């Protein structure tokens, strides 16, 4: 019995001594943290999506406090978080809400499939091994790498074989932009208006475009010729729109023979 009591007393004394030493050394070797780091971290959404370009929200908060990152760099937080961060840092901040846009309509209905792909179910893997799952090697491969990296549940594979964006959830973090091996995604301002070409096929062989995809750009330049504002120029095989000139008249959209052109405001819609 004496041995048990002695053991308990010694254990208690050792635990007390270790706790005291840990607290003592914590104070001695403590590294001062800029209070602004903590303040910024507290107003961030905690998504750790990487859209800011830093390793998580902690990394972004430290970078902002050190003056190495902009106050409006949190894509997931948007304008409200940018304003809060700006107030902490004592600067005026403006943030424009951005969302992702997929430049491809090559669904199972429109694009010719190469065959049954049985390799690793990844767009990156398919591109490296066979070029694409479709005859159009420029278009969406359709294996969902973009869906897998989206941390906001804003991307889903549609029944037609291409990703669909839920704009009520998209925060414009840009993870899908980086994940797509064919570079089909781009970030655009949510309130942008005007025409956009939903095709990335840059080949000059018009016959192959028409054969491989019913909604591919055939480089006819009808959009360029018909635009009354001269806002469209076919560059490197793709219609490029100057949004400082585009008035959303829709003439190019109505005249496009393969329905490549759409009005952005009709695509980027938020549903309840």
Secondary structure, DSSP 4 states (H G I P E B T S, - for coil): -HHHHHHHHHHHHHHHHHHHHHHHHHHHSPPP--HHHHHHHHHS------TTSSSHHHHHHHHHHTTSS-TT--TTTHHHHHHHHHHHHT-------EEEEE-----TTTBPB-S---S-S-HHHHHHHHS-SBS-TTS---S-HHHHH-TTS-EEE-TTSSEEE-TTT-----HHHHH-TT--EEEEETT--SEEE------S-HHHHHHHBTTS-----HHHHH-TT--EEEETTEEEE-TTT-----HHHHH-TT--EEEHHHHS----
